Amino acid sequence: PQARVLKDLAPVEHRLAMLRLAVEGSPQLQVHDYEVARELGGDTLHMVKHLLEEDYAKTTYDLSLAFGLDVANSLPTWPGADTLTRMIRFVIIARTGYDVQPGAWYLEAPHIYLHPDQPLPQLSSTMARRAAREGGDLEAIVPPAVARYIEEHGLYR
């Protein structure tokens, strides 16, 4: 997301590979490299406009963007946020340490706010990068296949 500081990240090819490993075995989830393959530059509104012009986006898939609650709460500050939230459905995932904002845009249809019945584990990509760098228990944070990938490619060291 454009509002995020993109520091300490692995190259995009590695991030895509890790995402694909993370969703392996989950047929309802699919990772697309649309933005990267078309070199759209990281502007979410621009990417969604392009994506929704594709025939398969109109006829084959029911597309949504998934964000954590931390990013969802910052979305109103993004350029074109009102347009973006009217263009595509968002699935917002609760995050430990972040509260739902009263009257938040993501509480209204067609958007979906996912909040589990059980307390969420406190996990983040920052924690995963730190565990990889410091030799921590990476498999406690990411799926085993992703942990192996990070170790085999020497990421975040």
Buried (B, 14 or more C-beta within 10 A) or exposed (E): BBBEEEEEBBEEEBBBBBBBBBBEEEEEEEBEEBBBEEEBEBBBBBBBBBBEEEEEBEEEEEBBBBBBBBBBBBBEEBEBBEEBBEBBBBBBBBBEEEEBEEEBBBEEEEBBBEEEEEEEEEEBBEBBBBBBEEEEEBBEBBBEBBBBBBBEBEBBE
